[in-house]
Amino acid sequence: MSHSPAALLRTRTRSNKVPDPTASFWIIKVLATTVGETAADLLSDTVGLGLPLTTVIMAIALVVFLVLQFRARAYRPPLYWSTVVLISIVGTCITDNLTDGLGVPLVLSTTVFAGALAVVFLVWFRTEGTLSIHSIDTRRREAFYWLAILFTFALGTAAGDLIAEQTGLGYFPSLLLFAAAIALTAAVWFLGRRGPVVCFWIAYILTRPLGASAGDLLSSPVHDGGLGVGTITTSIVFLVVITAIITWLSLRRREDPALRSQLTV
């Protein structure tokens, strides 16, 4: 029997496709956003691919992993987080292409991406009645989710560069600023127990410029306000840490009888 695209989008998956926002979730998220910043610079500048070619290659890789992610019927840590890392790189490339390639002001790109993200959230909520990541159990909800994630990375890159570079604040003060904003958002949730969905998405958006500031701080030369670690070392170290945490999560899920059945694709 054939199914229409709309019917396929409404088809329920086996379980929720997004991990719970535990401590490991936020650690990997920040690490992935940092890699998105440094890996894009590594491939474009250090390797010499150039920004346009890097964007195309990473976009193709992202499409492949998104297809695999949509075909999976449950949350699979390696697949999910590989997709997040790729979408982080692509989001960074999109903003960098607009800024460096087309000369679009960061104020404008920040505003446009913020508006686009707001539209995605509005349509998502009006269509599904919720923005909770605990109910990403249909293809349509997953489509909204990944579209929102893409815009959060593009927005975070633009906003982070705008605050760190064009205002002259610098990488480390910017990192502290975004960390404080995330801490305030967390306090609203933990102390007031208010707006868990709104608080989640605010924190999720803020982790992008936080990770970007961390990546720029570590990889940029000392004379540019960085620590001079370089994009190669920063990217490799962070990818190794991400891989180690994902491996631990995967092994833990396989050893837990309650979670083992959810690994079936």
C-alpha positions in Angstrom: 0.0 0.0 0.0 1.3 3.4 -0.9 1.3 6.3 1.5 1.2 10.0 0.9 4.0 12.2 2.2 1.7 13.7 4.8 0.7 10.2 6.0 4.4 9.3 6.2 5.2 12.3 8.3 2.4 11.4 10.8 3.6 7.8 11.1 4.7 7.0 14.6 8.2 5.7 15.3 8.9 3.0 18.0 9.8 5.5 20.6 11.0 9.1 21.2 13.9 9.8 18.9 15.6 12.5 21.1 17.6 11.8 24.3 16.5 13.2 27.6 18.3 16.5 28.5 20.5 14.9 31.1 24.0 16.1 32.1 25.6 14.0 29.4 23.2 15.5 26.8 24.3 19.1 27.6 28.0 18.1 27.8 27.9 16.5 24.3 25.8 19.4 23.0 28.4 22.0 24.0 31.3 19.8 22.7 29.4 19.3 19.4 28.9 23.1 19.0 32.6 23.7 19.6 33.5 21.1 17.0 31.1 22.7 14.6 33.0 26.0 14.9 36.5 24.6 14.8 35.9 21.8 12.2 34.4 24.3 9.7 37.5 26.5 10.0 39.7 23.4 9.9 38.3 22.1 6.6 37.8 25.5 5.0 41.1 27.2 6.0 43.7 24.7 7.3 42.9 21.8 4.9 42.3 24.4 2.2 38.9 23.2 0.9 37.5 26.7 1.0 34.2 27.6 2.5 31.9 26.8 -0.5 33.3 23.3 -1.0 33.3 22.6 2.7 29.6 23.6 2.9 28.7 21.3 0.0 30.6 18.3 1.4 29.2 18.7 4.9 25.7 19.3 3.6 25.8 16.1 1.6 27.1 14.2 4.7 24.3 15.8 6.7 21.6 14.7 4.3 22.9 11.1 4.4 22.8 11.0 8.2 19.4 12.7 8.3 18.1 10.0 6.0 19.5 7.3 8.4 18.2 9.2 11.4 14.7 9.3 10.0 14.8 5.6 9.0 15.8 4.6 12.6 12.8 3.8 14.8 14.5 4.7 18.1 17.1 6.9 19.6 20.6 5.6 18.7 23.4 7.6 20.3 26.1 7.3 17.6 23.7 8.2 14.8 21.9 11.0 16.6 25.0 12.8 17.8 26.9 12.3 14.5 23.9 14.2 13.0 24.1 16.9 15.6 27.9 17.4 14.9 27.2 17.6 11.2 24.3 20.0 11.5 26.5 22.1 13.8 29.2 22.3 11.1 26.6 23.1 8.3 24.9 25.8 10.5 28.3 27.4 11.0 29.0 27.2 7.3 25.7 28.8 6.3 26.3 31.8 8.5 30.0 32.1 7.5 29.0 32.0 3.8 26.5 34.8 4.3 29.0 36.9 6.3 32.3 36.2 4.6 31.1 35.3 1.1 28.1 37.6 0.6 28.9 40.4 3.0 25.6 40.1 4.9 25.9 42.0 8.2 25.8 39.9 11.3 23.0 42.0 12.7 20.9 41.1 9.7 21.7 37.4 9.7 21.0 37.2 13.4 17.7 38.9 13.0 16.7 36.7 10.0 17.7 33.4 11.7 15.9 34.4 14.8 12.7 35.2 12.8 13.0 31.9 10.9 13.4 29.9 14.1 10.4 31.7 15.6 8.3 30.7 12.5 9.4 27.1 12.8 8.4 27.0 16.5 5.1 28.7 15.7 4.2 26.3 12.9 5.4 23.3 14.9 3.3 24.3 17.9 0.2 25.1 15.8 0.6 21.7 14.0 1.5 19.4 16.9 0.3 21.3 20.0 3.7 20.9 21.7 7.4 21.7 21.3 8.5 19.1 23.9 11.5 17.0 22.9 9.9 14.2 24.9 7.4 13.5 22.1 9.6 13.4 19.0 7.8 10.1 18.0 6.5 10.9 14.5 8.4 11.8 11.3 6.7 15.2 11.1 7.7 16.1 14.6 11.2 14.9 13.9 11.2 17.1 10.7 10.2 20.1 12.8 12.9 19.2 15.4 15.8 19.0 13.0 14.8 22.2 11.1 14.7 24.0 14.4 18.1 22.6 15.3 19.6 23.8 12.1 18.3 27.4 12.7 19.5 27.3 16.3 23.0 26.6 15.1 22.9 29.2 12.3 21.5 31.8 14.8 23.9 30.9 17.5 26.9 31.3 15.1 25.7 34.7 13.9 24.8 36.0 17.4 28.1 34.6 18.9 30.2 36.3 16.3 28.2 39.5 16.6 28.7 39.8 20.3 32.3 38.4 20.5 33.8 40.2 17.5 31.8 43.2 16.3 31.1 44.5 19.8 34.8 44.0 20.7 33.8 42.0 23.8 36.3 39.2 23.0 36.0 35.4 23.2 36.5 34.8 26.9 34.1 37.5 28.1 31.5 36.3 25.6 31.9 32.7 26.9 31.3 34.0 30.4 28.3 36.0 29.2 26.6 33.0 27.5 27.4 30.7 30.4 25.8 33.2 32.8 22.7 33.4 30.6 22.5 29.6 30.5 22.9 29.4 34.3 20.1 32.0 34.7 17.8 29.9 32.5 18.6 26.8 34.4 17.9 28.6 37.7 14.5 29.6 36.4 13.7 26.0 35.8 15.3 24.3 38.8 14.2 26.9 41.4 10.9 28.1 39.9 9.9 24.9 38.0 8.5 27.1 35.3 8.4 26.8 31.6 10.4 23.6 31.1 10.0 23.6 27.3 10.8 27.3 26.9 13.8 27.0 29.2 15.1 24.0 27.3 15.0 25.8 24.0 16.5 29.0 25.4 19.4 27.0 26.8 19.7 25.0 23.6 20.0 28.1 21.6 22.5 29.7 24.0 24.8 26.6 24.0 25.6 27.4 20.3 27.3 30.7 20.9 28.8 29.3 24.1 30.4 26.5 22.2 31.5 28.8 19.4 33.1 31.2 21.8 34.9 28.3 23.4 36.1 27.0 20.0 37.3 30.5 19.0 39.0 31.0 22.3 40.9 27.7 22.1 41.7 27.7 18.4 42.4 31.4 17.6 46.0 32.8 17.7 47.1 34.6 20.8 47.3 37.9 19.0 43.6 37.6 18.1 42.5 37.0 21.7 42.7 33.2 21.6 44.8 30.6 23.3 46.5 29.4 20.2 45.7 25.7 20.5 44.6 25.6 16.9 41.7 24.1 15.0 43.3 20.7 14.5 44.1 19.9 18.1 40.8 21.4 19.4 38.7 19.5 16.9 40.5 16.2 17.5 40.4 16.4 21.3 36.7 17.4 21.4 35.8 14.7 18.9 37.6 12.1 21.0 35.7 13.2 24.1 32.4 13.1 22.3 33.1 9.6 20.9 34.1 8.4 24.4 30.9 9.7 25.9 28.7 8.3 23.1 30.4 4.9 23.4 29.7 4.9 27.1 26.1 5.8 26.5 25.7 3.1 23.9 27.2 0.4 26.2 25.0 1.5 29.0 21.9 1.2 26.9 22.8 -2.3 25.8 23.4 -3.4 29.4 20.0 -2.0 30.6 17.2 -4.4 29.8 14.6 -1.6 29.8 16.5 0.2 27.1 17.8 -2.7 25.1 14.6 -3.2 23.1 14.7 0.5 22.0 17.9 0.0 20.1 16.2 -2.1 17.4 15.9 -0.3 14.1 
